Amino acid sequence: MEEETLDLASEQDTTHTSEKRIKKAENSFKFKGHQVQYELYVDLQDLVQRALDYLGRNKSDEAVTILNEALNTLKKRNKLIRIADKSEGRWKTVQEYLSDDLASDSENKKKIRAADTRAVKKLKS
């Protein structure tokens, strides 16, 4: 019985992933920022739907895990918005920040400052 439940959950996760890919592929936007925002919202919708599905099957632990993932996604996005708002390079700074995966959290301020410097140089050239 437990194995059947796992198979059903895995099948539904695959279905959600396929639906998400279709939603993303069906839409094209004039501006890249709109595309990024749309894809974020599609991902969040998918996470909330999966959590609701788990709650409907009385699997609260799985639902909490997925909701925590959604919360972390929102926190990350809000951090990026704050970086863009406070930096001279705006979203170019965020792009540079995201492209530099090697820095650790303790180096975060230096990483943001360096990303901002690179972004400003690119904007001026």
Secondary structure as GFF3:
##gff-version 3
##sequence-region A 1 125
A	DSSP	alpha_helix	2	26	.	.	.	ID=ss1
A	DSSP	alpha_helix	32	56	.	.	.	ID=ss2
A	DSSP	alpha_helix	60	86	.	.	.	ID=ss3
A	DSSP	alpha_helix	91	99	.	.	.	ID=ss4
A	DSSP	three_ten_helix	105	107	.	.	.	ID=ss5
A	DSSP	alpha_helix	108	124	.	.	.	ID=ss6
###
